[in-house]
């Protein structure tokens, strides 16, 4: 139990230390972000900010998680598969970032190729869960066994959450701050269920994200890039699948869900009616164009996540505690 906060603390310190060195490396190598032309006007000043900062989030959390798992003697095939999936998602995102950097624009690998990589990586944990016979969804006393349909559901869930965090990563500190809150909720839920190994991993990633926020808060000194957002979203979905908390991602990842829905609604509305529902999607850009500052959007969205996560943990504890 004590090694859960220890994992978070180790990851936090490592993230701060690695962040300084890595950002200096990024500046020397000119690995900078290129802003979309369609983005709000004030985003153009962000062009040239170092990117791929997600690398030191993943590295610091990986080291902290492995150290804490061995200290707690809670190593298991499931825990290491979760970490391997996390690393694979990071490399998929890094490939996308390198494409953007080399082309000097904000368009990396194609959406089709990105989705293929996400689904292929998701296959690892989904097959592990399916082979072990845990092809069911649960909510309290209610259980629905999806059988052999579960692999399809699981792969698209993980890929979907990976894309959702990627869409949310559009303002300084937005994705990272919401990840800290969501992962903290998953730490508590996993501890309630006795999944100490997964709780340690969640705590390590939350600690690393908190350290990253020191550099990523407005005005950001570094962006996580797809290297970080695809990895964080992928591991969030994988934790839900392997821990059997799939349905609990709705309240725990409420902001990520709303960001994704805003894009779907915007595209659907424009194709069907030629009209847009929002001034711009994802929805954080809508509020920007309504005059909200980045700090206000990050604070309000994080507060919403905190409220929903608190409610989810209390309800989960009542149903399963």
C-alpha positions as CSV (number, residue, x, y, z in Angstrom):
1,X,0.0,0.0,0.0
2,X,2.8,2.5,1.0
3,X,4.5,1.8,-2.4
4,X,1.6,3.4,-4.3
5,X,2.5,7.0,-3.2
6,X,6.2,6.0,-3.3
7,X,5.8,5.2,-7.0
8,X,4.0,8.5,-7.6
9,X,6.8,10.4,-5.8
10,X,9.6,8.7,-7.7
11,X,7.9,9.4,-11.0
12,X,7.3,13.0,-10.0
13,X,10.9,13.6,-9.1
14,X,12.2,11.8,-12.2
15,X,9.9,13.7,-14.4
16,X,11.2,17.0,-13.1
17,X,14.8,15.9,-13.5
18,X,14.5,14.3,-16.9
19,X,12.3,17.2,-18.1
20,X,15.1,19.8,-17.7
21,X,17.6,17.7,-19.6
22,X,15.2,16.6,-22.3
23,X,13.8,20.1,-23.0
24,X,17.4,21.3,-23.4
25,X,18.0,18.5,-25.8
26,X,14.9,19.3,-27.8
27,X,15.9,23.0,-28.1
28,X,19.4,22.0,-29.4
29,X,17.9,19.6,-31.9
30,X,15.1,22.0,-33.0
31,X,12.4,19.4,-32.4
32,X,9.6,22.0,-32.3
33,X,5.8,22.0,-32.6
34,X,4.1,23.4,-35.8
35,X,0.7,24.8,-35.2
36,X,-2.3,24.1,-37.4
37,X,-3.4,26.9,-39.6
38,X,-7.0,26.4,-38.6
39,X,-6.1,26.9,-34.9
40,X,-7.2,30.1,-33.0
41,X,-5.0,33.1,-33.9
42,X,-3.3,33.3,-30.5
43,X,-2.0,29.7,-30.9
44,X,0.5,30.9,-33.6
45,X,2.7,32.2,-30.8
46,X,3.1,28.6,-29.6
47,X,4.8,27.6,-32.9
48,X,8.4,26.7,-32.2
49,X,7.7,25.3,-28.7
50,X,9.6,22.0,-28.1
51,X,7.5,18.8,-28.5
52,X,7.7,15.1,-27.8
53,X,7.8,15.8,-24.1
54,X,5.7,12.7,-23.6
55,X,8.9,10.8,-23.8
56,X,10.1,11.8,-20.4
57,X,6.5,11.2,-19.0
58,X,6.7,7.6,-20.1
59,X,10.3,7.0,-19.2
60,X,10.0,8.5,-15.6
61,X,6.7,6.6,-15.0
62,X,8.1,3.4,-16.4
63,X,11.2,3.5,-14.2
64,X,9.1,4.4,-11.1
65,X,6.5,1.7,-11.8
66,X,9.1,-1.1,-12.3
67,X,11.0,-0.1,-9.1
68,X,7.8,0.0,-7.0
69,X,6.5,-3.2,-8.4
70,X,9.7,-5.1,-7.6
71,X,9.8,-3.5,-4.1
72,X,6.2,-4.5,-3.5
73,X,6.8,-8.0,-5.0
74,X,3.7,-7.5,-7.1
75,X,5.2,-8.3,-10.5
76,X,2.7,-10.1,-12.7
77,X,2.3,-10.8,-16.5
78,X,-0.6,-8.4,-16.6
79,X,1.3,-5.6,-15.1
80,X,4.2,-5.9,-17.5
81,X,1.9,-6.3,-20.5
82,X,0.3,-3.0,-19.4
83,X,3.7,-1.3,-19.4
84,X,4.7,-2.8,-22.7
85,X,1.4,-1.6,-24.3
86,X,2.2,1.9,-22.8
87,X,5.6,1.9,-24.5
88,X,4.2,0.8,-27.8
89,X,1.7,3.6,-27.8
90,X,4.5,6.0,-27.0
91,X,6.5,4.8,-30.1
92,X,3.4,5.1,-32.3
93,X,2.9,8.7,-31.2
94,X,6.6,9.4,-31.6
95,X,6.5,8.3,-35.2
96,X,3.6,10.7,-35.8
97,X,5.5,13.6,-34.1
98,X,8.7,12.9,-36.2
99,X,6.6,13.1,-39.4
100,X,5.3,16.5,-38.3
101,X,8.7,17.8,-37.4
102,X,10.4,16.5,-40.6
103,X,7.6,18.0,-42.8
104,X,7.6,21.3,-40.8
105,X,3.8,21.1,-40.4
106,X,1.1,19.8,-38.0
107,X,0.2,16.8,-40.2
108,X,1.9,13.6,-39.3
109,X,1.0,10.0,-40.4
110,X,-2.4,9.5,-41.9
111,X,-5.4,9.0,-39.7
112,X,-5.9,5.5,-41.2
113,X,-2.3,4.4,-40.4
114,X,-2.6,5.9,-36.9
115,X,-5.8,4.0,-36.2
116,X,-4.2,0.8,-37.6
117,X,-1.3,1.2,-35.2
118,X,-3.6,1.9,-32.2
119,X,-5.8,-1.1,-32.9
120,X,-2.8,-3.4,-33.5
121,X,-1.2,-2.4,-30.2
122,X,-4.6,-2.7,-28.4
123,X,-4.8,-6.3,-29.6
124,X,-2.1,-7.3,-27.0
125,X,-4.0,-6.5,-23.8
126,X,-7.4,-7.4,-25.3
127,X,-6.3,-10.9,-26.3
128,X,-4.8,-11.3,-22.8
129,X,-8.1,-10.5,-21.2
130,X,-10.1,-12.6,-23.7
131,X,-7.9,-15.7,-23.3
132,X,-8.3,-15.4,-19.5
133,X,-12.1,-15.5,-19.9
134,X,-12.8,-12.0,-18.7
135,X,-15.0,-11.0,-21.6
136,X,-17.7,-9.3,-19.5
137,X,-18.7,-5.8,-18.5
138,X,-19.7,-5.1,-15.0
139,X,-21.5,-2.4,-13.1
140,X,-22.2,-3.3,-9.5
141,X,-24.2,-6.5,-9.5
142,X,-24.9,-6.3,-13.2
143,X,-22.8,-8.3,-15.6
144,X,-22.9,-8.6,-19.4
145,X,-20.7,-11.2,-21.1
146,X,-19.8,-10.1,-24.6
147,X,-18.1,-13.4,-25.4
148,X,-16.0,-13.3,-28.6
149,X,-17.4,-9.8,-29.5
150,X,-15.3,-8.5,-26.6
151,X,-12.0,-8.3,-28.6
152,X,-13.6,-5.9,-31.1
153,X,-15.1,-3.8,-28.2
154,X,-11.9,-3.8,-26.3
155,X,-9.7,-2.8,-29.2
156,X,-11.9,0.1,-30.2
157,X,-12.3,1.2,-26.6
158,X,-8.5,1.5,-26.1
159,X,-7.9,3.1,-29.5
160,X,-10.8,5.5,-28.9
161,X,-9.5,6.6,-25.5
162,X,-6.0,7.1,-27.1
163,X,-7.6,9.4,-29.7
164,X,-9.7,11.2,-27.1
165,X,-6.7,12.2,-25.0
166,X,-4.9,13.2,-28.3
167,X,-7.8,15.5,-29.1
168,X,-7.8,17.0,-25.6
169,X,-4.1,17.9,-25.8
170,X,-4.7,21.3,-27.4
171,X,-4.2,23.7,-24.6
172,X,-1.3,24.2,-22.2
173,X,-1.8,21.7,-19.3
174,X,-5.2,20.5,-20.3
175,X,-4.5,16.9,-21.1
176,X,-1.9,16.4,-18.4
177,X,-4.0,18.0,-15.6
178,X,-7.1,15.9,-16.4
179,X,-4.9,12.7,-16.7
180,X,-3.6,13.3,-13.2
181,X,-7.1,13.5,-11.8
182,X,-8.4,10.5,-13.8
183,X,-5.4,8.3,-12.9
184,X,-5.8,9.2,-9.2
185,X,-9.4,8.0,-9.4
186,X,-8.2,4.8,-10.9
187,X,-5.5,4.4,-8.2
188,X,-8.3,4.4,-5.6
189,X,-10.6,2.1,-7.6
190,X,-7.8,-0.4,-8.1
191,X,-7.0,-0.3,-4.4
192,X,-10.6,-1.0,-3.5
193,X,-10.5,-4.0,-5.8
194,X,-7.1,-5.1,-4.4
195,X,-5.3,-4.6,-7.7
196,X,-2.1,-3.2,-6.1
197,X,0.0,-3.8,-9.2
198,X,-2.2,-1.7,-11.4
199,X,-2.7,0.9,-8.7
200,X,1.1,1.3,-8.6
201,X,1.3,1.8,-12.3
202,X,-1.5,4.4,-12.2
203,X,0.2,6.2,-9.4
204,X,3.5,6.3,-11.3
205,X,1.9,7.7,-14.4
206,X,-0.1,10.3,-12.4
207,X,3.1,11.4,-10.7
208,X,5.0,11.7,-14.0
209,X,2.1,13.8,-15.5
210,X,2.2,16.1,-12.4
211,X,5.9,16.6,-12.9
212,X,5.3,17.3,-16.6
213,X,2.8,20.0,-15.7
214,X,5.6,22.1,-14.2
215,X,6.9,22.5,-17.7
216,X,3.6,22.3,-19.6
217,X,1.5,24.8,-17.6
218,X,0.7,28.1,-19.3
219,X,2.8,29.3,-21.0
220,X,4.1,25.9,-21.9
221,X,7.9,25.3,-22.2
222,X,7.2,21.9,-23.8
223,X,4.3,20.0,-25.4
224,X,3.8,16.3,-24.8
225,X,3.0,15.8,-28.5
226,X,1.4,12.6,-29.8
227,X,4.3,10.8,-28.1
228,X,2.6,11.6,-24.8
229,X,-1.1,11.9,-25.7
230,X,-1.4,8.6,-27.6
231,X,0.6,6.8,-24.8
232,X,-1.5,8.3,-22.0
233,X,-4.8,7.7,-23.7
234,X,-3.7,4.2,-24.7
235,X,-2.7,3.2,-21.2
236,X,-5.8,4.8,-19.7
237,X,-8.0,2.6,-21.9
238,X,-5.8,-0.5,-21.3
239,X,-6.0,0.0,-17.5
240,X,-9.8,0.0,-17.8
241,X,-9.8,-3.1,-20.0
242,X,-7.4,-5.1,-17.8
243,X,-8.9,-3.9,-14.6
244,X,-12.5,-4.5,-15.9
245,X,-13.5,-0.8,-15.3
246,X,-14.6,-0.2,-18.9
247,X,-17.9,1.5,-18.1
248,X,-16.3,3.6,-15.3
249,X,-14.3,5.4,-18.0
250,X,-17.4,7.4,-18.8
251,X,-17.3,9.5,-15.6
252,X,-13.6,9.2,-15.0
253,X,-12.7,10.4,-18.5
254,X,-15.7,12.7,-18.9
255,X,-13.7,15.6,-20.4
256,X,-11.9,13.3,-22.9
257,X,-15.4,11.9,-23.8
258,X,-16.9,15.3,-24.3
259,X,-13.9,16.5,-26.4
260,X,-14.4,13.5,-28.7
261,X,-18.2,13.9,-28.9
262,X,-17.8,17.6,-29.8
263,X,-15.7,16.6,-32.9
264,X,-18.1,13.9,-33.9
265,X,-21.1,16.2,-33.6
266,X,-19.3,19.0,-35.4
267,X,-18.4,16.8,-38.4
268,X,-21.8,15.1,-38.6
269,X,-23.7,18.4,-38.4
270,X,-21.5,20.0,-41.1
271,X,-21.8,17.1,-43.4
272,X,-25.6,16.8,-43.0
273,X,-26.7,20.4,-42.8
274,X,-23.7,22.5,-43.8
275,X,-23.8,24.2,-40.4
276,X,-21.5,24.0,-37.4
277,X,-22.7,23.4,-33.8
278,X,-19.5,24.9,-32.2
279,X,-17.3,27.8,-33.3
280,X,-14.5,25.2,-33.5
281,X,-13.9,21.7,-32.3
282,X,-12.7,20.1,-30.1
283,X,-14.8,21.9,-27.6
284,X,-11.9,23.6,-25.8
285,X,-11.3,25.7,-28.9
286,X,-15.0,26.7,-28.9
287,X,-14.6,28.2,-25.4
288,X,-11.4,29.9,-26.5
289,X,-13.2,31.7,-29.3
290,X,-15.9,32.6,-26.8
291,X,-13.2,34.6,-25.0
292,X,-12.2,32.2,-22.2
293,X,-8.5,32.2,-21.4
294,X,-6.5,29.0,-21.5
295,X,-6.1,29.0,-17.7
296,X,-9.8,29.3,-17.2
297,X,-10.6,26.5,-19.6
298,X,-8.0,24.2,-18.0
299,X,-9.3,25.0,-14.5
300,X,-13.0,24.5,-15.4
301,X,-12.4,21.3,-17.3
302,X,-10.2,19.9,-14.6
303,X,-12.8,20.8,-12.0
304,X,-15.5,19.0,-14.0
305,X,-13.2,15.9,-14.1
306,X,-12.5,16.2,-10.4
307,X,-16.3,16.3,-9.6
308,X,-17.1,13.3,-11.8
309,X,-14.1,11.3,-10.6
310,X,-15.0,11.9,-7.0
311,X,-18.6,10.8,-7.6
312,X,-17.3,7.7,-9.6
313,X,-14.9,6.6,-6.8
314,X,-17.6,7.1,-4.1
315,X,-20.2,5.1,-6.1
316,X,-17.6,2.4,-6.9
317,X,-16.7,2.1,-3.3
318,X,-20.4,1.8,-2.3
319,X,-21.1,-0.9,-4.9
320,X,-17.8,-2.9,-4.5
321,X,-16.3,-1.8,-1.1
